[in-house]
Amino acid sequence: MAYTVGPAVSTGARRAGETAQKGFRAYVQFFVNLWTGVFRFIFWLMGFIWGVIVFIPRKIAGLFKSSKKAAGE
């Protein structure tokens, strides 16, 4: 009887260990993908804000340049 229980317990423990490893890997993959997405979004948002900051002064300067040309002519 003892010889038949040992392999079953060993197989169950091995399967439990494999399942735990798969679960841990899935958790790590989820965690890495989540934070990768968060940082990509942050960098995209910073680039968008920087583009707006750069665009507005150029637009304002363009308005003054066109009015100076119109006043000079």
N, C-alpha and C positions, 0 to 999 in steps of 0.2 A: 504494500500500500504506500509506503513511504517513497518508493521509487517512482510511482506514477504521479505523485503530487508535486514533487520537486521540479520536473520539467515544465509542468503547467504554470507553476508560480513564476519560474524563470521566464517563460514566454510572455506571461502577463506583465511582468516587470519590464521586460524589454519593450513590449508594445507601449506601455505607459511612458517609458522614457522617450521613445521615438515620437509619440504624440506630443509630449511636453516640448521636445526640441522643435517640432514643426510649429507648435503654437507660439513658442518664443520667437522663432524666426519670422513668423507672420506678424507678430507684434512689433518687432524691430523694424521690419520692412514698412509697416504702416506708419510707425513713428518717424522714420526717416523721410518717407514720402510726404507726410503731413508738414514737417518743418521745412522741407525743400520747397513745397508749394507756398508756405507762408513767407519764406525769404524771397522767393521769386516775385510774389505779389508786392512785398515791401520795396524791392528794387524797382519794379515796374512803376509803382506809385511815386517813388522818389524821382524817377526819370520823367514821369508825366508832370509832376509839380515843377521840376527844373525847366522843362520845356515851356511851361506856362510863364515861369518867372523870366525866362530869356525872351519869350515872344512879346510880352506886354511892353517892355521898354522900347523894343524895336518898333512896335506899332506906334507908340506915342512919338518916338523920334521921327518916324516917317510922316506923321501928321504935321509936325512942325516944319520939316523940310519942305513939304509940298506947299505949306502956307508961305514960307519964305520965298520960294520960287514965284509964287503967284503975286506976292507983294512987290518983288523986285522987277517983274515984267511990266 
